[in-house]
Amino acid sequence: MRTDNYRKMSLDELKKKAKSAQLNAYLLTGMIIVQTIVGVFLLFTDGFSVFTIMPIVFIPILIVSFKNLKMIKDQIASRDT
């Protein structure tokens, strides 16, 4: 989502969006951590598999999630001042 769309939203909508974006980003972080632990465990027990590299695939999605969250928080901060 672009910053232009965030500019058109009201402050209440932005706060709701920030809350859900933060929850999504933290859940994704938790899932990546769990996947990493399972991948390392499976690496040592069964050898190399797709589950070993699976967390690496989701890291770009996590970066985009936190970037969007930052844009929303910046938009909220610019309206509060």
mmCIF file of the N, C-alpha and C atoms, coordinates in Angstrom:
data_MODEL
# 
_entry.id   MODEL 
# 
loop_
_atom_site.group_PDB 
_atom_site.id 
_atom_site.type_symbol 
_atom_site.label_atom_id 
_atom_site.label_alt_id 
_atom_site.label_comp_id 
_atom_site.label_asym_id 
_atom_site.label_entity_id 
_atom_site.label_seq_id 
_atom_site.pdbx_PDB_ins_code 
_atom_site.Cartn_x 
_atom_site.Cartn_y 
_atom_site.Cartn_z 
_atom_site.occupancy 
_atom_site.B_iso_or_equiv 
_atom_site.pdbx_formal_charge 
_atom_site.auth_seq_id 
_atom_site.auth_comp_id 
_atom_site.auth_asym_id 
_atom_site.auth_atom_id 
_atom_site.pdbx_PDB_model_num 
ATOM 1   N N  . MET A 1 1  ? 0.845  -1.170  0.000  1.00 0.00 ? 1  MET A N  1 
ATOM 2   C CA . MET A 1 1  ? 0.000  0.000   0.000  1.00 0.00 ? 1  MET A CA 1 
ATOM 3   C C  . MET A 1 1  ? 0.890  1.232   0.000  1.00 0.00 ? 1  MET A C  1 
ATOM 4   N N  . ARG A 1 2  ? 0.513  2.195   -0.744 1.00 0.00 ? 2  ARG A N  1 
ATOM 5   C CA . ARG A 1 2  ? 1.307  3.419   -0.856 1.00 0.00 ? 2  ARG A CA 1 
ATOM 6   C C  . ARG A 1 2  ? 0.959  4.413   0.241  1.00 0.00 ? 2  ARG A C  1 
ATOM 7   N N  . THR A 1 3  ? 1.857  5.355   0.428  1.00 0.00 ? 3  THR A N  1 
ATOM 8   C CA . THR A 1 3  ? 1.645  6.397   1.422  1.00 0.00 ? 3  THR A CA 1 
ATOM 9   C C  . THR A 1 3  ? 0.445  7.263   1.051  1.00 0.00 ? 3  THR A C  1 
ATOM 10  N N  . ASP A 1 4  ? 0.174  7.416   -0.255 1.00 0.00 ? 4  ASP A N  1 
ATOM 11  C CA . ASP A 1 4  ? -0.961 8.224   -0.693 1.00 0.00 ? 4  ASP A CA 1 
ATOM 12  C C  . ASP A 1 4  ? -2.268 7.690   -0.114 1.00 0.00 ? 4  ASP A C  1 
ATOM 13  N N  . ASN A 1 5  ? -2.405 6.375   -0.079 1.00 0.00 ? 5  ASN A N  1 
ATOM 14  C CA . ASN A 1 5  ? -3.628 5.797   0.475  1.00 0.00 ? 5  ASN A CA 1 
ATOM 15  C C  . ASN A 1 5  ? -3.726 6.048   1.975  1.00 0.00 ? 5  ASN A C  1 
ATOM 16  N N  . TYR A 1 6  ? -2.587 6.072   2.662  1.00 0.00 ? 6  TYR A N  1 
ATOM 17  C CA . TYR A 1 6  ? -2.599 6.349   4.094  1.00 0.00 ? 6  TYR A CA 1 
ATOM 18  C C  . TYR A 1 6  ? -2.978 7.803   4.353  1.00 0.00 ? 6  TYR A C  1 
ATOM 19  N N  . ARG A 1 7  ? -2.634 8.684   3.454  1.00 0.00 ? 7  ARG A N  1 
ATOM 20  C CA . ARG A 1 7  ? -2.977 10.104  3.623  1.00 0.00 ? 7  ARG A CA 1 
ATOM 21  C C  . ARG A 1 7  ? -4.482 10.330  3.526  1.00 0.00 ? 7  ARG A C  1 
ATOM 22  N N  . LYS A 1 8  ? -5.161 9.474   2.797  1.00 0.00 ? 8  LYS A N  1 
ATOM 23  C CA . LYS A 1 8  ? -6.600 9.634   2.623  1.00 0.00 ? 8  LYS A CA 1 
ATOM 24  C C  . LYS A 1 8  ? -7.394 9.059   3.791  1.00 0.00 ? 8  LYS A C  1 
ATOM 25  N N  . MET A 1 9  ? -6.753 8.264   4.630  1.00 0.00 ? 9  MET A N  1 
ATOM 26  C CA . MET A 1 9  ? -7.445 7.629   5.749  1.00 0.00 ? 9  MET A CA 1 
ATOM 27  C C  . MET A 1 9  ? -7.565 8.589   6.929  1.00 0.00 ? 9  MET A C  1 
ATOM 28  N N  . SER A 1 10 ? -8.600 8.367   7.718  1.00 0.00 ? 10 SER A N  1 
ATOM 29  C CA . SER A 1 10 ? -8.748 9.167   8.931  1.00 0.00 ? 10 SER A CA 1 
ATOM 30  C C  . SER A 1 10 ? -7.780 8.649   9.996  1.00 0.00 ? 10 SER A C  1 
ATOM 31  N N  . LEU A 1 11 ? -7.633 9.419   11.054 1.00 0.00 ? 11 LEU A N  1 
ATOM 32  C CA . LEU A 1 11 ? -6.704 9.053   12.124 1.00 0.00 ? 11 LEU A CA 1 
ATOM 33  C C  . LEU A 1 11 ? -7.149 7.769   12.818 1.00 0.00 ? 11 LEU A C  1 
ATOM 34  N N  . ASP A 1 12 ? -8.452 7.605   13.017 1.00 0.00 ? 12 ASP A N  1 
ATOM 35  C CA . ASP A 1 12 ? -8.953 6.383   13.651 1.00 0.00 ? 12 ASP A CA 1 
ATOM 36  C C  . ASP A 1 12 ? -8.694 5.161   12.772 1.00 0.00 ? 12 ASP A C  1 
ATOM 37  N N  . GLU A 1 13 ? -8.905 5.310   11.484 1.00 0.00 ? 13 GLU A N  1 
ATOM 38  C CA . GLU A 1 13 ? -8.630 4.206   10.565 1.00 0.00 ? 13 GLU A CA 1 
ATOM 39  C C  . GLU A 1 13 ? -7.149 3.845   10.566 1.00 0.00 ? 13 GLU A C  1 
ATOM 40  N N  . LEU A 1 14 ? -6.308 4.859   10.614 1.00 0.00 ? 14 LEU A N  1 
ATOM 41  C CA . LEU A 1 14 ? -4.870 4.601   10.656 1.00 0.00 ? 14 LEU A CA 1 
ATOM 42  C C  . LEU A 1 14 ? -4.455 3.870   11.926 1.00 0.00 ? 14 LEU A C  1 
ATOM 43  N N  . LYS A 1 15 ? -5.043 4.248   13.035 1.00 0.00 ? 15 LYS A N  1 
ATOM 44  C CA . LYS A 1 15 ? -4.705 3.582   14.297 1.00 0.00 ? 15 LYS A CA 1 
ATOM 45  C C  . LYS A 1 15 ? -5.147 2.130   14.291 1.00 0.00 ? 15 LYS A C  1 
ATOM 46  N N  . LYS A 1 16 ? -6.323 1.849   13.732 1.00 0.00 ? 16 LYS A N  1 
ATOM 47  C CA . LYS A 1 16 ? -6.783 0.467   13.613 1.00 0.00 ? 16 LYS A CA 1 
ATOM 48  C C  . LYS A 1 16 ? -5.871 -0.320  12.670 1.00 0.00 ? 16 LYS A C  1 
ATOM 49  N N  . LYS A 1 17 ? -5.502 0.318   11.576 1.00 0.00 ? 17 LYS A N  1 
ATOM 50  C CA . LYS A 1 17 ? -4.624 -0.324  10.599 1.00 0.00 ? 17 LYS A CA 1 
ATOM 51  C C  . LYS A 1 17 ? -3.252 -0.604  11.216 1.00 0.00 ? 17 LYS A C  1 
ATOM 52  N N  . ALA A 1 18 ? -2.744 0.337   12.012 1.00 0.00 ? 18 ALA A N  1 
ATOM 53  C CA . ALA A 1 18 ? -1.444 0.157   12.664 1.00 0.00 ? 18 ALA A CA 1 
ATOM 54  C C  . ALA A 1 18 ? -1.498 -0.986  13.664 1.00 0.00 ? 18 ALA A C  1 
ATOM 55  N N  . LYS A 1 19 ? -2.592 -1.069  14.382 1.00 0.00 ? 19 LYS A N  1 
ATOM 56  C CA . LYS A 1 19 ? -2.734 -2.141  15.372 1.00 0.00 ? 19 LYS A CA 1 
ATOM 57  C C  . LYS A 1 19 ? -2.758 -3.512  14.699 1.00 0.00 ? 19 LYS A C  1 
ATOM 58  N N  . SER A 1 20 ? -3.506 -3.635  13.622 1.00 0.00 ? 20 SER A N  1 
ATOM 59  C CA . SER A 1 20 ? -3.566 -4.924  12.926 1.00 0.00 ? 20 SER A CA 1 
ATOM 60  C C  . SER A 1 20 ? -2.255 -5.230  12.199 1.00 0.00 ? 20 SER A C  1 
ATOM 61  N N  . ALA A 1 21 ? -1.600 -4.208  11.659 1.00 0.00 ? 21 ALA A N  1 
ATOM 62  C CA . ALA A 1 21 ? -0.321 -4.422  10.977 1.00 0.00 ? 21 ALA A CA 1 
ATOM 63  C C  . ALA A 1 21 ? 0.755  -4.848  11.973 1.00 0.00 ? 21 ALA A C  1 
ATOM 64  N N  . GLN A 1 22 ? 0.709  -4.279  13.169 1.00 0.00 ? 22 GLN A N  1 
ATOM 65  C CA . GLN A 1 22 ? 1.681  -4.654  14.196 1.00 0.00 ? 22 GLN A CA 1 
ATOM 66  C C  . GLN A 1 22 ? 1.446  -6.092  14.646 1.00 0.00 ? 22 GLN A C  1 
ATOM 67  N N  . LEU A 1 23 ? 0.206  -6.474  14.839 1.00 0.00 ? 23 LEU A N  1 
ATOM 68  C CA . LEU A 1 23 ? -0.109 -7.843  15.221 1.00 0.00 ? 23 LEU A CA 1 
ATOM 69  C C  . LEU A 1 23 ? 0.349  -8.818  14.141 1.00 0.00 ? 23 LEU A C  1 
ATOM 70  N N  . ASN A 1 24 ? 0.067  -8.486  12.878 1.00 0.00 ? 24 ASN A N  1 
ATOM 71  C CA . ASN A 1 24 ? 0.475  -9.352  11.776 1.00 0.00 ? 24 ASN A CA 1 
ATOM 72  C C  . ASN A 1 24 ? 1.994  -9.494  11.698 1.00 0.00 ? 24 ASN A C  1 
ATOM 73  N N  . ALA A 1 25 ? 2.701  -8.399  11.875 1.00 0.00 ? 25 ALA A N  1 
ATOM 74  C CA . ALA A 1 25 ? 4.162  -8.437  11.796 1.00 0.00 ? 25 ALA A CA 1 
ATOM 75  C C  . ALA A 1 25 ? 4.752  -9.279  12.923 1.00 0.00 ? 25 ALA A C  1 
ATOM 76  N N  . TYR A 1 26 ? 4.203  -9.130  14.126 1.00 0.00 ? 26 TYR A N  1 
ATOM 77  C CA . TYR A 1 26 ? 4.716  -9.915  15.252 1.00 0.00 ? 26 TYR A CA 1 
ATOM 78  C C  . TYR A 1 26 ? 4.362  -11.392 15.130 1.00 0.00 ? 26 TYR A C  1 
ATOM 79  N N  . LEU A 1 27 ? 3.178  -11.704 14.621 1.00 0.00 ? 27 LEU A N  1 
ATOM 80  C CA . LEU A 1 27 ? 2.819  -13.097 14.391 1.00 0.00 ? 27 LEU A CA 1 
ATOM 81  C C  . LEU A 1 27 ? 3.724  -13.729 13.338 1.00 0.00 ? 27 LEU A C  1 
ATOM 82  N N  . LEU A 1 28 ? 3.998  -12.987 12.285 1.00 0.00 ? 28 LEU A N  1 
ATOM 83  C CA . LEU A 1 28 ? 4.894  -13.488 11.243 1.00 0.00 ? 28 LEU A CA 1 
ATOM 84  C C  . LEU A 1 28 ? 6.300  -13.704 11.798 1.00 0.00 ? 28 LEU A C  1 
ATOM 85  N N  . THR A 1 29 ? 6.752  -12.807 12.658 1.00 0.00 ? 29 THR A N  1 
ATOM 86  C CA . THR A 1 29 ? 8.059  -12.973 13.299 1.00 0.00 ? 29 THR A CA 1 
ATOM 87  C C  . THR A 1 29 ? 8.080  -14.243 14.138 1.00 0.00 ? 29 THR A C  1 
ATOM 88  N N  . GLY A 1 30 ? 7.023  -14.466 14.906 1.00 0.00 ? 30 GLY A N  1 
ATOM 89  C CA . GLY A 1 30 ? 6.936  -15.685 15.715 1.00 0.00 ? 30 GLY A CA 1 
ATOM 90  C C  . GLY A 1 30 ? 6.931  -16.942 14.868 1.00 0.00 ? 30 GLY A C  1 
ATOM 91  N N  . MET A 1 31 ? 6.199  -16.901 13.760 1.00 0.00 ? 31 MET A N  1 
ATOM 92  C CA . MET A 1 31 ? 6.155  -18.066 12.873 1.00 0.00 ? 31 MET A CA 1 
ATOM 93  C C  . MET A 1 31 ? 7.521  -18.343 12.258 1.00 0.00 ? 31 MET A C  1 
ATOM 94  N N  . ILE A 1 32 ? 8.241  -17.309 11.895 1.00 0.00 ? 32 ILE A N  1 
ATOM 95  C CA . ILE A 1 32 ? 9.571  -17.491 11.326 1.00 0.00 ? 32 ILE A CA 1 
ATOM 96  C C  . ILE A 1 32 ? 10.517 -18.085 12.366 1.00 0.00 ? 32 ILE A C  1 
ATOM 97  N N  . ILE A 1 33 ? 10.404 -17.642 13.610 1.00 0.00 ? 33 ILE A N  1 
ATOM 98  C CA . ILE A 1 33 ? 11.244 -18.200 14.672 1.00 0.00 ? 33 ILE A CA 1 
ATOM 99  C C  . ILE A 1 33 ? 10.942 -19.683 14.869 1.00 0.00 ? 33 ILE A C  1 
ATOM 100 N N  . VAL A 1 34 ? 9.657  -20.035 14.896 1.00 0.00 ? 34 VAL A N  1 
ATOM 101 C CA . VAL A 1 34 ? 9.276  -21.442 15.048 1.00 0.00 ? 34 VAL A CA 1 
ATOM 102 C C  . VAL A 1 34 ? 9.776  -22.257 13.860 1.00 0.00 ? 34 VAL A C  1 
ATOM 103 N N  . GLN A 1 35 ? 9.625  -21.724 12.652 1.00 0.00 ? 35 GLN A N  1 
ATOM 104 C CA . GLN A 1 35 ? 10.105 -22.425 11.469 1.00 0.00 ? 35 GLN A CA 1 
ATOM 105 C C  . GLN A 1 35 ? 11.618 -22.625 11.516 1.00 0.00 ? 35 GLN A C  1 
ATOM 106 N N  . THR A 1 36 ? 12.329 -21.637 12.015 1.00 0.00 ? 36 THR A N  1 
ATOM 107 C CA . THR A 1 36 ? 13.780 -21.750 12.125 1.00 0.00 ? 36 THR A CA 1 
ATOM 108 C C  . THR A 1 36 ? 14.157 -22.850 13.105 1.00 0.00 ? 36 THR A C  1 
ATOM 109 N N  . ILE A 1 37 ? 13.493 -22.893 14.242 1.00 0.00 ? 37 ILE A N  1 
ATOM 110 C CA . ILE A 1 37 ? 13.781 -23.923 15.240 1.00 0.00 ? 37 ILE A CA 1 
ATOM 111 C C  . ILE A 1 37 ? 13.483 -25.311 14.679 1.00 0.00 ? 37 ILE A C  1 
ATOM 112 N N  . VAL A 1 38 ? 12.334 -25.460 14.031 1.00 0.00 ? 38 VAL A N  1 
ATOM 113 C CA . VAL A 1 38 ? 11.973 -26.748 13.440 1.00 0.00 ? 38 VAL A CA 1 
ATOM 114 C C  . VAL A 1 38 ? 12.945 -27.107 12.316 1.00 0.00 ? 38 VAL A C  1 
ATOM 115 N N  . GLY A 1 39 ? 13.328 -26.127 11.512 1.00 0.00 ? 39 GLY A N  1 
ATOM 116 C CA . GLY A 1 39 ? 14.271 -26.376 10.420 1.00 0.00 ? 39 GLY A CA 1 
ATOM 117 C C  . GLY A 1 39 ? 15.623 -26.841 10.920 1.00 0.00 ? 39 GLY A C  1 
ATOM 118 N N  . VAL A 1 40 ? 16.118 -26.225 11.991 1.00 0.00 ? 40 VAL A N  1 
ATOM 119 C CA . VAL A 1 40 ? 17.411 -26.636 12.555 1.00 0.00 ? 40 VAL A CA 1 
ATOM 120 C C  . VAL A 1 40 ? 17.298 -28.036 13.154 1.00 0.00 ? 40 VAL A C  1 
ATOM 121 N N  . PHE A 1 41 ? 16.190 -28.302 13.841 1.00 0.00 ? 41 PHE A N  1 
ATOM 122 C CA . PHE A 1 41 ? 15.979 -29.633 14.403 1.00 0.00 ? 41 PHE A CA 1 
ATOM 123 C C  . PHE A 1 41 ? 15.952 -30.695 13.303 1.00 0.00 ? 41 PHE A C  1 
ATOM 124 N N  . LEU A 1 42 ? 15.188 -30.420 12.240 1.00 0.00 ? 42 LEU A N  1 
ATOM 125 C CA . LEU A 1 42 ? 15.108 -31.374 11.138 1.00 0.00 ? 42 LEU A CA 1 
ATOM 126 C C  . LEU A 1 42 ? 16.432 -31.501 10.394 1.00 0.00 ? 42 LEU A C  1 
ATOM 127 N N  . LEU A 1 43 ? 17.216 -30.446 10.365 1.00 0.00 ? 43 LEU A N  1 
ATOM 128 C CA . LEU A 1 43 ? 18.534 -30.504 9.728  1.00 0.00 ? 43 LEU A CA 1 
ATOM 129 C C  . LEU A 1 43 ? 19.426 -31.514 10.433 1.00 0.00 ? 43 LEU A C  1 
ATOM 130 N N  . PHE A 1 44 ? 19.380 -31.494 11.747 1.00 0.00 ? 44 PHE A N  1 
ATOM 131 C CA . PHE A 1 44 ? 20.234 -32.409 12.503 1.00 0.00 ? 44 PHE A CA 1 
ATOM 132 C C  . PHE A 1 44 ? 19.682 -33.827 12.559 1.00 0.00 ? 44 PHE A C  1 
ATOM 133 N N  . THR A 1 45 ? 18.360 -33.994 12.471 1.00 0.00 ? 45 THR A N  1 
ATOM 134 C CA . THR A 1 45 ? 17.795 -35.343 12.559 1.00 0.00 ? 45 THR A CA 1 
ATOM 135 C C  . THR A 1 45 ? 17.673 -36.018 11.197 1.00 0.00 ? 45 THR A C  1 
ATOM 136 N N  . ASP A 1 46 ? 17.154 -35.305 10.205 1.00 0.00 ? 46 ASP A N  1 
ATOM 137 C CA . ASP A 1 46 ? 16.889 -35.923 8.900  1.00 0.00 ? 46 ASP A CA 1 
ATOM 138 C C  . ASP A 1 46 ? 17.817 -35.434 7.792  1.00 0.00 ? 46 ASP A C  1 
ATOM 139 N N  . GLY A 1 47 ? 18.590 -34.426 8.049  1.00 0.00 ? 47 GLY A N  1 
ATOM 140 C CA . GLY A 1 47 ? 19.441 -33.855 7.018  1.00 0.00 ? 47 GLY A CA 1 
ATOM 141 C C  . GLY A 1 47 ? 18.760 -32.667 6.354  1.00 0.00 ? 47 GLY A C  1 
ATOM 142 N N  . PHE A 1 48 ? 19.370 -32.188 5.295  1.00 0.00 ? 48 PHE A N  1 
ATOM 143 C CA . PHE A 1 48 ? 18.885 -30.991 4.597  1.00 0.00 ? 48 PHE A CA 1 
ATOM 144 C C  . PHE A 1 48 ? 17.559 -31.277 3.910  1.00 0.00 ? 48 PHE A C  1 
ATOM 145 N N  . SER A 1 49 ? 16.598 -30.355 4.091  1.00 0.00 ? 49 SER A N  1 
ATOM 146 C CA . SER A 1 49 ? 15.305 -30.466 3.426  1.00 0.00 ? 49 SER A CA 1 
ATOM 147 C C  . SER A 1 49 ? 14.783 -29.063 3.138  1.00 0.00 ? 49 SER A C  1 
ATOM 148 N N  . VAL A 1 50 ? 13.612 -29.003 2.560  1.00 0.00 ? 50 VAL A N  1 
ATOM 149 C CA . VAL A 1 50 ? 13.007 -27.709 2.232  1.00 0.00 ? 50 VAL A CA 1 
ATOM 150 C C  . VAL A 1 50 ? 12.675 -26.916 3.499  1.00 0.00 ? 50 VAL A C  1 
ATOM 151 N N  . PHE A 1 51 ? 12.424 -27.610 4.601  1.00 0.00 ? 51 PHE A N  1 
ATOM 152 C CA . PHE A 1 51 ? 12.088 -26.931 5.853  1.00 0.00 ? 51 PHE A CA 1 
ATOM 153 C C  . PHE A 1 51 ? 13.290 -26.196 6.446  1.00 0.00 ? 51 PHE A C  1 
ATOM 154 N N  . THR A 1 52 ? 14.471 -26.525 5.977  1.00 0.00 ? 52 THR A N  1 
ATOM 155 C CA . THR A 1 52 ? 15.669 -25.842 6.443  1.00 0.00 ? 52 THR A CA 1 
ATOM 156 C C  . THR A 1 52 ? 15.738 -24.419 5.889  1.00 0.00 ? 52 THR A C  1 
ATOM 157 N N  . ILE A 1 53 ? 15.313 -24.247 4.641  1.00 0.00 ? 53 ILE A N  1 
ATOM 158 C CA . ILE A 1 53 ? 15.405 -22.926 4.006  1.00 0.00 ? 53 ILE A CA 1 
ATOM 159 C C  . ILE A 1 53 ? 14.078 -22.163 4.002  1.00 0.00 ? 53 ILE A C  1 
ATOM 160 N N  . MET A 1 54 ? 13.021 -22.784 4.502  1.00 0.00 ? 54 MET A N  1 
ATOM 161 C CA . MET A 1 54 ? 11.704 -22.146 4.486  1.00 0.00 ? 54 MET A CA 1 
ATOM 162 C C  . MET A 1 54 ? 11.674 -20.792 5.203  1.00 0.00 ? 54 MET A C  1 
ATOM 163 N N  . PRO A 1 55 ? 12.296 -20.628 6.371  1.00 0.00 ? 55 PRO A N  1 
ATOM 164 C CA . PRO A 1 55 ? 12.241 -19.303 7.028  1.00 0.00 ? 55 PRO A CA 1 
ATOM 165 C C  . PRO A 1 55 ? 12.888 -18.196 6.205  1.00 0.00 ? 55 PRO A C  1 
ATOM 166 N N  . ILE A 1 56 ? 13.886 -18.523 5.418  1.00 0.00 ? 56 ILE A N  1 
ATOM 167 C CA . ILE A 1 56 ? 14.569 -17.522 4.596  1.00 0.00 ? 56 ILE A CA 1 
ATOM 168 C C  . ILE A 1 56 ? 13.625 -16.954 3.550  1.00 0.00 ? 56 ILE A C  1 
ATOM 169 N N  . VAL A 1 57 ? 12.698 -17.770 3.090  1.00 0.00 ? 57 VAL A N  1 
ATOM 170 C CA . VAL A 1 57 ? 11.745 -17.338 2.067  1.00 0.00 ? 57 VAL A CA 1 
ATOM 171 C C  . VAL A 1 57 ? 10.801 -16.266 2.621  1.00 0.00 ? 57 VAL A C  1 
ATOM 172 N N  . PHE A 1 58 ? 10.481 -16.351 3.913  1.00 0.00 ? 58 PHE A N  1 
ATOM 173 C CA . PHE A 1 58 ? 9.508  -15.437 4.502  1.00 0.00 ? 58 PHE A CA 1 
ATOM 174 C C  . PHE A 1 58 ? 10.120 -14.143 5.033  1.00 0.00 ? 58 PHE A C  1 
ATOM 175 N N  . ILE A 1 59 ? 11.414 -14.035 5.069  1.00 0.00 ? 59 ILE A N  1 
ATOM 176 C CA . ILE A 1 59 ? 12.059 -12.825 5.584  1.00 0.00 ? 59 ILE A CA 1 
ATOM 177 C C  . ILE A 1 59 ? 11.730 -11.583 4.754  1.00 0.00 ? 59 ILE A C  1 
ATOM 178 N N  . PRO A 1 60 ? 11.710 -11.643 3.420  1.00 0.00 ? 60 PRO A N  1 
ATOM 179 C CA . PRO A 1 60 ? 11.306 -10.436 2.666  1.00 0.00 ? 60 PRO A CA 1 
ATOM 180 C C  . PRO A 1 60 ? 9.876  -9.980  2.975  1.00 0.00 ? 60 PRO A C  1 
ATOM 181 N N  . ILE A 1 61 ? 8.980  -10.934 3.212  1.00 0.00 ? 61 ILE A N  1 
ATOM 182 C CA . ILE A 1 61 ? 7.610  -10.575 3.573  1.00 0.00 ? 61 ILE A CA 1 
ATOM 183 C C  . ILE A 1 61 ? 7.600  -9.864  4.920  1.00 0.00 ? 61 ILE A C  1 
ATOM 184 N N  . LEU A 1 62 ? 8.426  -10.322 5.841  1.00 0.00 ? 62 LEU A N  1 
ATOM 185 C CA . LEU A 1 62 ? 8.536  -9.695  7.151  1.00 0.00 ? 62 LEU A CA 1 
ATOM 186 C C  . LEU A 1 62 ? 9.075  -8.272  7.036  1.00 0.00 ? 62 LEU A C  1 
ATOM 187 N N  . ILE A 1 63 ? 10.059 -8.081  6.190  1.00 0.00 ? 63 ILE A N  1 
ATOM 188 C CA . ILE A 1 63 ? 10.628 -6.746  5.983  1.00 0.00 ? 63 ILE A CA 1 
ATOM 189 C C  . ILE A 1 63 ? 9.581  -5.787  5.434  1.00 0.00 ? 63 ILE A C  1 
ATOM 190 N N  . VAL A 1 64 ? 8.799  -6.243  4.472  1.00 0.00 ? 64 VAL A N  1 
ATOM 191 C CA . VAL A 1 64 ? 7.739  -5.404  3.898  1.00 0.00 ? 64 VAL A CA 1 
ATOM 192 C C  . VAL A 1 64 ? 6.677  -5.089  4.950  1.00 0.00 ? 64 VAL A C  1 
ATOM 193 N N  . SER A 1 65 ? 6.366  -6.057  5.792  1.00 0.00 ? 65 SER A N  1 
ATOM 194 C CA . SER A 1 65 ? 5.368  -5.830  6.844  1.00 0.00 ? 65 SER A CA 1 
ATOM 195 C C  . SER A 1 65 ? 5.816  -4.739  7.809  1.00 0.00 ? 65 SER A C  1 
ATOM 196 N N  . PHE A 1 66 ? 7.077  -4.810  8.238  1.00 0.00 ? 66 PHE A N  1 
ATOM 197 C CA . PHE A 1 66 ? 7.569  -3.789  9.160  1.00 0.00 ? 66 PHE A CA 1 
ATOM 198 C C  . PHE A 1 66 ? 7.730  -2.434  8.465  1.00 0.00 ? 66 PHE A C  1 
ATOM 199 N N  . LYS A 1 67 ? 8.028  -2.445  7.175  1.00 0.00 ? 67 LYS A N  1 
ATOM 200 C CA . LYS A 1 67 ? 8.130  -1.191  6.439  1.00 0.00 ? 67 LYS A CA 1 
ATOM 201 C C  . LYS A 1 67 ? 6.752  -0.513  6.342  1.00 0.00 ? 67 LYS A C  1 
ATOM 202 N N  . ASN A 1 68 ? 5.728  -1.295  6.060  1.00 0.00 ? 68 ASN A N  1 
ATOM 203 C CA . ASN A 1 68 ? 4.371  -0.745  6.010  1.00 0.00 ? 68 ASN A CA 1 
ATOM 204 C C  . ASN A 1 68 ? 3.936  -0.234  7.374  1.00 0.00 ? 68 ASN A C  1 
ATOM 205 N N  . LEU A 1 69 ? 4.274  -0.960  8.420  1.00 0.00 ? 69 LEU A N  1 
ATOM 206 C CA . LEU A 1 69 ? 3.946  -0.522  9.767  1.00 0.00 ? 69 LEU A CA 1 
ATOM 207 C C  . LEU A 1 69 ? 4.621  0.804   10.084 1.00 0.00 ? 69 LEU A C  1 
ATOM 208 N N  . LYS A 1 70 ? 5.862  0.954   9.672  1.00 0.00 ? 70 LYS A N  1 
ATOM 209 C CA . LYS A 1 70 ? 6.593  2.204   9.899  1.00 0.00 ? 70 LYS A CA 1 
ATOM 210 C C  . LYS A 1 70 ? 5.940  3.358   9.138  1.00 0.00 ? 70 LYS A C  1 
ATOM 211 N N  . MET A 1 71 ? 5.508  3.102   7.897  1.00 0.00 ? 71 MET A N  1 
ATOM 212 C CA . MET A 1 71 ? 4.843  4.154   7.127  1.00 0.00 ? 71 MET A CA 1 
ATOM 213 C C  . MET A 1 71 ? 3.542  4.584   7.795  1.00 0.00 ? 71 MET A C  1 
ATOM 214 N N  . ILE A 1 72 ? 2.791  3.633   8.332  1.00 0.00 ? 72 ILE A N  1 
ATOM 215 C CA . ILE A 1 72 ? 1.544  3.972   9.014  1.00 0.00 ? 72 ILE A CA 1 
ATOM 216 C C  . ILE A 1 72 ? 1.833  4.787   10.267 1.00 0.00 ? 72 ILE A C  1 
ATOM 217 N N  . LYS A 1 73 ? 2.818  4.361   11.041 1.00 0.00 ? 73 LYS A N  1 
ATOM 218 C CA . LYS A 1 73 ? 3.163  5.099   12.270 1.00 0.00 ? 73 LYS A CA 1 
ATOM 219 C C  . LYS A 1 73 ? 3.688  6.494   11.962 1.00 0.00 ? 73 LYS A C  1 
ATOM 220 N N  . ASP A 1 74 ? 4.447  6.634   10.875 1.00 0.00 ? 74 ASP A N  1 
ATOM 221 C CA . ASP A 1 74 ? 4.910  7.958   10.470 1.00 0.00 ? 74 ASP A CA 1 
ATOM 222 C C  . ASP A 1 74 ? 3.747  8.864   10.099 1.00 0.00 ? 74 ASP A C  1 
ATOM 223 N N  . GLN A 1 75 ? 2.763  8.306   9.426  1.00 0.00 ? 75 GLN A N  1 
ATOM 224 C CA . GLN A 1 75 ? 1.586  9.090   9.030  1.00 0.00 ? 75 GLN A CA 1 
ATOM 225 C C  . GLN A 1 75 ? 0.790  9.505   10.269 1.00 0.00 ? 75 GLN A C  1 
ATOM 226 N N  . ILE A 1 76 ? 0.681  8.609   11.246 1.00 0.00 ? 76 ILE A N  1 
ATOM 227 C CA . ILE A 1 76 ? -0.006 8.953   12.496 1.00 0.00 ? 76 ILE A CA 1 
ATOM 228 C C  . ILE A 1 76 ? 0.762  10.050  13.231 1.00 0.00 ? 76 ILE A C  1 
ATOM 229 N N  . ALA A 1 77 ? 2.079  9.930   13.282 1.00 0.00 ? 77 ALA A N  1 
ATOM 230 C CA . ALA A 1 77 ? 2.898  10.925  13.966 1.00 0.00 ? 77 ALA A CA 1 
ATOM 231 C C  . ALA A 1 77 ? 2.806  12.285  13.291 1.00 0.00 ? 77 ALA A C  1 
ATOM 232 N N  . SER A 1 78 ? 2.720  12.305  11.973 1.00 0.00 ? 78 SER A N  1 
ATOM 233 C CA . SER A 1 78 ? 2.642  13.595  11.279 1.00 0.00 ? 78 SER A CA 1 
ATOM 234 C C  . SER A 1 78 ? 1.293  14.264  11.539 1.00 0.00 ? 78 SER A C  1 
ATOM 235 N N  . ARG A 1 79 ? 0.271  13.494  11.805 1.00 0.00 ? 79 ARG A N  1 
ATOM 236 C CA . ARG A 1 79 ? -1.044 14.090  12.086 1.00 0.00 ? 79 ARG A CA 1 
ATOM 237 C C  . ARG A 1 79 ? -1.178 14.512  13.544 1.00 0.00 ? 79 ARG A C  1 
ATOM 238 N N  . ASP A 1 80 ? -0.452 13.862  14.430 1.00 0.00 ? 80 ASP A N  1 
ATOM 239 C CA . ASP A 1 80 ? -0.528 14.218  15.851 1.00 0.00 ? 80 ASP A CA 1 
ATOM 240 C C  . ASP A 1 80 ? 0.126  15.550  16.141 1.00 0.00 ? 80 ASP A C  1 
ATOM 241 N N  . THR A 1 81 ? 1.099  15.932  15.333 1.00 0.00 ? 81 THR A N  1 
ATOM 242 C CA . THR A 1 81 ? 1.809  17.186  15.597 1.00 0.00 ? 81 THR A CA 1 
ATOM 243 C C  . THR A 1 81 ? 1.111  18.377  14.996 1.00 0.00 ? 81 THR A C  1 
# 
